[in-house]
Amino acid sequence: MDLSLKLMEWNRPVPRYTSYPTAPQFYPLGLSDVLQALKRYDETRRPLSLYIHIPFCRTMCLYCGCFVILNRRPEKRAAYVDLLCREIELTASSFSSKREVTQIHFGGGTPTMLSPEEFDRIFDALHRSFLINGEAEVAIEIDPRTVYEDRGEKLGHLKRVGFNRVSFGVQDLDPLVQEAVRRRQSEEMTVSTFEWARKIGFEGINIDLIYGLPHQTAERFRRTASRIAEMRPDRIAFFSYAKVPWMKTHQKAMPEEAEPSPEEKFRIYVESRSTFQEAGYTAIGMDHFSLPEDPLTKALHNKTLWRNFQGYSLKLAEDLLGLGVSSIGLIDSVFLQNAKSLEEWEREITAGRLPVFRGFVLNEEDKLRRWVIQTLMCHFELDKREFERLFGHRFDIHFASAREALDRLRADGLLEETAEKLLPTEMGRLMIRLIAAAFDAYLKPEGQFSKSI
């Protein structure tokens, strides 16, 4: 098999499956749909996970694919926190009593643009509105540039307010790459903030890296991968650059001619994956790595690993509430996404209405396909008998329409199949998105997704 030719064939647009159905399938939801989902959830008394979106950044990193608002005005940030606290209380008022929360994640944007006082206000609102479990995982994404000048003082406040896991955005230690993507962050800054977090006593420290950026080569990235492994974070997220310039026009400002070819990008991925594993990390799904004693590794082994909009995570709560502009949640099999316009989000909250503007109500077929895709993405195997036990359908009959795609994956050496199981090969694990896509009832060849490599 000519691997170069196969890589060209495999390198096609395909979702990352942080949700199923994926966000492009969402449609406008009425307030009654939202309230009914919240009411059904309330009757279950299950614990909740919260995602809180802080959209603001001082500058735009050119690779970014997130919902970001450039802002340097403290008063605009303060007004956002005011409304966010109102949204927290408004959403919680939909429930008959305080719901238990077992997982909280602050993402962005740059959550650590907030001041210590603003974090205090948000956590006051959270504690007034919910019962935060004492063992809850409370995590935040951190731009090291925002916690460096005070030599860890803000990091210490984050620990005191309740955070126990931090994720440092690093992407690449190479100054040439940093300059190309406008993310100037010295190695000393990265190492110092990491060491301060260790000294402060965070239970978990993650480092986020990206491959596929301009000027990256397998040889140049080797030093970053080795240095990060040497630092020994609890988890490493190693994301493929999601190139979507039709959606994120700022990406066009990066020198496209300096981007690695698909073959070189794949080589960076494979070599770095080996570096992390040789350093003692366990590979989690397609792009995460964790130390043997980390809860994520344990979740992999006991098959409770979960995948959501934050990537691979612990399944501490199946229901997720999204708070803040553009945030997405999943409540009782209904995806709910908040308004993506800051003005519209503000207007709805000011009027005392939940700011949900679209989503997706899963039917039974969506639920079983979601289970199949989650299982493949998280565990790299699928037991047909388990599927039949859970859903009451013969797997091979129910997915007869996927037969041609599955046979092609087998012929390409990405998948092995028995009467009882689907088993991605070693190469198939690296291309797991392609295998999951065989079960996506909504996927179109011209889909607006980043490519698989």
C-alpha positions in Angstrom: 0.0 0.0 0.0 1.3 3.4 -1.0 0.8 5.3 2.3 1.3 8.7 0.7 -1.6 8.0 -1.8 -3.7 6.7 1.0 -3.1 9.7 3.2 -4.3 11.9 0.3 -7.4 9.8 0.0 -8.1 9.7 3.7 -7.5 13.5 4.2 -11.0 14.6 3.6 -13.4 16.8 5.6 -14.9 14.9 8.5 -16.3 15.9 11.9 -14.3 15.5 15.2 -17.5 14.1 16.8 -17.4 16.1 20.0 -21.2 15.8 19.5 -23.6 13.7 17.4 -25.4 15.1 15.6 -22.8 17.7 14.9 -23.4 21.4 15.3 -24.1 22.1 11.6 -27.3 20.1 12.0 -28.7 22.3 14.7 -31.8 24.2 13.9 -33.9 27.0 15.7 -35.6 25.8 18.8 -38.7 27.4 20.4 -38.7 28.3 24.1 -41.2 25.4 24.7 -38.6 22.9 23.5 -36.0 24.3 25.8 -38.3 24.4 28.9 -39.6 20.9 28.2 -36.1 19.5 28.1 -35.2 21.2 31.3 -38.4 20.0 33.0 -37.7 16.3 31.9 -34.2 16.6 33.2 -35.4 18.1 36.5 -37.5 15.0 37.1 -34.5 12.7 36.7 -32.5 14.4 39.6 -29.3 13.4 37.8 -26.1 15.5 38.5 -25.1 18.2 36.1 -22.0 19.3 34.3 -21.5 23.0 33.5 -19.6 24.7 30.7 -19.0 28.4 31.1 -17.9 30.4 28.1 -15.8 33.5 28.5 -15.4 34.8 25.0 -12.9 37.7 25.4 -9.3 37.7 24.1 -6.8 40.7 23.9 -5.5 39.5 20.6 -6.4 36.9 18.0 -4.2 33.8 17.7 -4.4 33.0 14.0 -5.1 29.3 14.3 -8.1 29.8 16.6 -11.3 28.1 15.7 -13.2 29.1 18.9 -15.9 31.8 19.3 -13.9 34.8 20.4 -14.5 38.5 20.9 -11.5 40.8 20.9 -11.7 43.2 23.9 -9.4 45.2 26.1 -12.1 47.2 27.9 -12.6 46.2 31.5 -16.1 47.6 31.7 -17.3 45.4 28.8 -15.9 42.4 30.6 -17.5 43.4 33.9 -20.9 43.9 32.1 -20.6 40.4 30.7 -19.9 38.9 34.1 -23.0 40.7 35.4 -25.2 39.1 32.7 -23.5 35.7 33.1 -24.4 35.7 36.8 -28.0 36.5 35.9 -28.0 33.7 33.3 -26.8 31.2 36.0 -29.6 32.2 38.3 -32.2 32.3 35.5 -31.3 28.8 34.3 -31.2 27.4 37.8 -34.7 28.8 38.5 -36.0 26.3 35.9 -35.4 23.5 38.3 -37.6 22.5 41.3 -34.6 22.5 43.6 -30.8 23.0 43.6 -29.2 20.5 41.2 -25.9 18.8 42.1 -23.0 19.8 39.9 -20.1 17.3 39.5 -18.1 19.0 36.7 -17.4 22.6 35.7 -15.3 23.8 32.8 -14.4 27.4 32.0 -13.5 27.8 28.3 -13.0 30.6 25.9 -11.7 32.9 24.6 -9.4 33.5 27.5 -11.2 32.9 30.8 -8.1 34.1 32.7 -8.7 37.6 31.4 -11.2 37.9 34.2 -10.1 39.6 37.4 -10.0 37.7 40.8 -13.1 39.7 41.8 -15.0 38.7 38.7 -14.2 35.0 39.4 -15.5 35.5 43.0 -18.8 36.9 41.6 -19.3 34.0 39.2 -18.6 31.4 41.9 -20.9 33.2 44.3 -23.7 32.9 41.7 -22.8 29.2 41.1 -23.0 28.4 44.8 -26.3 30.3 45.2 -27.8 28.4 42.3 -26.4 24.9 42.4 -25.0 22.3 44.9 -21.3 22.0 43.9 -20.2 18.5 44.8 -17.1 18.6 47.1 -15.4 16.1 44.7 -16.4 18.0 41.5 -13.8 18.5 38.8 -13.5 22.2 38.3 -11.3 23.1 35.3 -10.2 26.2 33.4 -8.3 26.9 30.2 -5.4 29.2 30.8 -3.3 31.4 28.5 0.0 31.5 30.4 0.5 35.1 29.2 -2.3 36.2 31.5 -0.9 34.6 34.7 2.8 35.3 34.3 3.4 38.9 35.3 2.1 38.5 38.9 4.2 35.4 39.3 1.4 33.0 40.1 -0.8 35.3 42.2 -3.9 34.9 40.0 -3.2 31.1 39.8 -3.3 31.0 43.6 -6.6 32.8 43.5 -8.0 30.3 41.0 -7.1 27.5 43.4 -8.7 29.3 46.4 -11.9 30.0 44.5 -12.3 26.3 43.7 -10.5 25.3 40.5 -8.6 22.0 40.8 -7.6 21.4 37.2 -5.9 23.8 34.8 -5.1 23.5 31.1 -2.3 25.6 29.8 -2.4 26.6 26.1 1.1 26.2 24.7 0.6 24.9 21.1 4.3 24.9 20.2 7.5 26.1 22.0 9.2 27.1 18.7 9.5 30.9 18.3 9.2 30.8 14.5 5.9 29.0 14.7 4.7 31.3 17.5 5.5 34.3 15.3 3.6 32.9 12.3 0.4 32.3 14.4 0.8 35.5 16.5 1.1 33.6 19.8 4.2 35.0 21.3 4.9 33.0 24.5 8.4 32.2 25.7 9.4 28.8 26.9 10.4 30.4 30.2 6.8 31.7 30.6 5.3 28.3 29.8 7.7 26.5 32.2 7.3 29.0 35.0 3.5 29.1 35.0 3.5 25.3 34.9 5.8 25.1 37.9 3.8 27.6 39.9 0.7 25.6 39.3 2.5 22.5 40.6 3.7 24.4 43.7 0.2 25.8 44.4 -1.1 22.3 44.4 -3.5 21.9 41.5 -4.7 18.3 41.4 -4.4 18.1 37.6 -2.4 20.1 35.1 -2.9 19.8 31.3 -0.9 21.2 28.4 -2.5 21.8 25.0 -0.5 21.5 21.8 -1.4 21.9 18.2 0.2 20.2 15.1 -0.2 21.3 11.5 0.8 25.0 12.1 3.1 27.0 9.7 6.8 26.1 9.9 6.2 22.9 11.9 8.1 19.9 10.8 8.6 16.5 12.5 12.2 17.5 13.2 11.4 20.9 14.6 8.4 19.7 16.7 10.5 16.9 18.2 12.0 19.3 20.7 8.6 20.6 21.8 7.2 17.1 22.3 10.3 16.0 24.3 10.3 19.1 26.4 6.6 18.8 27.3 6.9 15.1 28.1 9.9 16.0 30.3 7.8 18.6 32.2 5.4 15.7 33.1 1.9 17.3 32.9 -0.9 15.0 34.0 -2.5 15.2 30.6 -1.5 16.4 27.1 -4.0 17.4 24.5 -2.5 17.1 21.1 -4.9 18.7 18.7 -4.8 18.8 14.9 -5.0 22.3 13.5 -8.6 22.7 12.4 -8.2 24.7 9.2 -11.6 26.3 8.4 -10.8 29.7 6.8 -14.3 29.9 5.3 -15.6 30.1 8.9 -12.6 31.8 10.6 -11.3 34.3 8.1 -8.4 35.4 10.4 -6.8 32.0 9.6 -6.1 33.3 6.1 -3.5 35.6 7.6 -1.2 32.7 8.3 1.4 31.8 5.6 -0.3 28.8 3.9 2.8 28.0 2.0 4.6 27.3 5.3 2.1 24.8 6.5 3.3 21.2 6.6 2.0 18.9 3.9 -0.5 16.2 4.9 2.3 13.6 4.9 4.5 15.8 7.2 1.6 16.7 9.5 0.9 13.0 9.9 4.6 12.3 10.6 4.5 15.0 13.3 1.5 13.3 14.9 2.9 9.8 14.7 6.3 10.7 16.0 5.0 12.9 18.9 2.5 10.2 19.8 5.4 7.8 20.2 7.4 10.3 22.2 4.5 10.7 24.7 3.9 7.0 25.0 7.6 6.2 25.4 7.6 8.8 28.2 4.9 6.7 30.0 1.7 8.4 28.9 -1.3 6.4 27.9 -2.9 7.3 24.6 -6.5 8.4 25.2 -8.6 8.4 22.0 -7.2 10.1 19.0 -5.5 13.1 20.6 -5.2 13.0 24.4 -2.5 11.5 26.6 -2.5 11.0 30.4 -0.3 9.6 33.1 -1.1 6.0 34.3 -2.5 7.3 37.7 -4.6 10.1 36.1 -8.4 9.6 36.3 -8.7 9.9 32.5 -6.5 6.7 32.2 -8.6 4.9 34.7 -11.8 6.0 32.8 -10.3 4.5 29.6 -9.6 1.2 31.4 -13.0 0.9 33.1 -14.8 2.1 29.9 -16.3 5.2 31.4 -14.4 7.6 29.1 -16.6 10.3 27.6 -16.3 12.7 24.7 -18.0 16.1 24.6 -17.3 19.6 23.3 -14.1 19.9 25.5 -12.7 16.7 24.0 -12.1 13.5 26.0 -13.2 13.8 29.6 -14.6 12.0 32.6 -18.3 11.0 32.5 -19.1 12.6 35.8 -22.5 13.9 34.5 -24.2 13.0 31.2 -26.3 16.3 31.2 -24.4 19.4 30.3 -25.6 23.0 30.7 -23.9 25.6 28.6 -23.7 29.1 30.0 -22.4 32.3 28.3 -22.6 33.5 24.7 -22.4 30.7 22.1 -22.1 27.9 24.6 -23.6 24.5 23.9 -25.2 22.0 26.3 -26.9 18.7 26.2 -29.9 18.2 28.4 -32.1 15.1 28.4 -31.1 14.3 24.8 -31.6 17.8 23.5 -28.7 20.0 22.4 -29.1 23.6 23.4 -26.9 26.4 22.0 -27.0 30.0 23.2 -27.1 33.0 21.0 -23.8 33.6 19.1 -24.3 37.3 19.0 -23.3 39.1 22.2 -26.0 41.7 21.6 -28.7 39.0 21.2 -27.5 37.0 24.2 -27.6 40.2 26.3 -31.0 41.2 25.1 -32.6 37.8 26.0 -31.1 37.7 29.5 -32.0 41.3 30.2 -35.6 40.4 29.2 -35.5 37.4 31.7 -35.5 34.8 28.9 -33.1 31.9 28.4 -30.8 32.9 25.6 -31.0 29.6 23.7 -31.4 30.2 19.9 -30.9 26.8 18.3 -30.3 23.1 19.1 -31.3 19.6 18.2 -33.8 17.2 19.7 -32.4 13.6 19.3 -34.7 10.9 18.2 -34.2 7.2 18.9 -32.1 6.7 15.8 -29.9 9.6 16.7 -29.3 8.2 20.2 -28.2 4.8 19.0 -25.9 6.3 16.3 -24.5 8.6 18.9 -23.7 5.6 21.2 -21.9 3.9 18.3 -19.8 6.9 17.4 -19.0 7.7 21.1 -18.0 4.1 21.7 -15.7 4.0 18.7 -14.1 7.4 19.4 -13.5 6.6 23.1 -12.7 2.9 23.2 -11.5 1.9 19.7 -13.8 -1.1 19.5 -17.5 -1.9 19.3 -19.3 -4.9 20.6 -22.2 -5.7 18.3 -23.9 -7.8 21.0 -23.8 -4.9 23.5 -25.4 -2.7 20.8 -28.1 -5.3 20.3 -28.7 -5.6 24.1 -29.0 -1.9 24.5 -31.1 -1.0 21.5 -32.9 -4.2 20.5 -31.6 -4.2 16.9 -29.3 -6.6 15.0 -26.2 -4.5 14.3 -25.4 -5.8 10.9 -29.1 -5.5 9.7 -29.6 -2.1 11.2 -26.4 -0.7 9.7 -26.7 -2.4 6.3 -26.4 1.0 4.6 -22.9 1.4 6.2 -21.7 -1.9 4.7 -20.0 -0.4 1.7 -18.1 2.1 3.8 -17.1 -0.5 6.4 -15.8 -2.8 3.6 -13.8 0.0 2.2 -12.3 0.7 5.6 -11.4 -2.9 5.9 -9.8 -2.9 2.5 -7.7 0.1 3.5 -6.4 -1.7 6.6 -8.2 0.7 9.0 -10.7 -1.8 10.4 -11.0 -5.4 11.3 -14.4 -7.0 11.7 -15.7 -10.2 13.3 -19.2 -11.5 13.8 -19.2 -9.9 17.2 -16.9 -6.8 17.0 -15.6 -3.9 15.1 -11.9 -3.4 15.9 -10.0 -0.4 14.4 -6.4 -1.4 13.5 -3.4 0.6 14.8 -3.7 2.8 11.7 -7.5 2.9 12.1 -7.0 4.3 15.6 -5.2 7.2 14.1 -8.0 7.7 11.6 -10.8 7.0 13.9 -12.9 9.9 12.6 -13.2 8.2 9.3 -14.5 5.0 10.9 -17.0 7.0 13.1 -18.2 8.8 10.0 -19.5 5.6 8.5 -22.3 5.8 11.0 -23.2 9.5 10.6 -26.6 9.7 9.0 -26.3 13.4 8.3 -22.7 13.6 6.8 -22.5 15.1 3.3 -19.4 14.8 1.1 -19.1 18.6 0.9 -19.5 19.0 4.7 -17.9 22.1 6.2 -15.4 20.4 8.5 -11.6 20.4 8.9 -9.8 17.5 7.2 -9.0 14.3 9.0 -5.2 14.8 8.9 
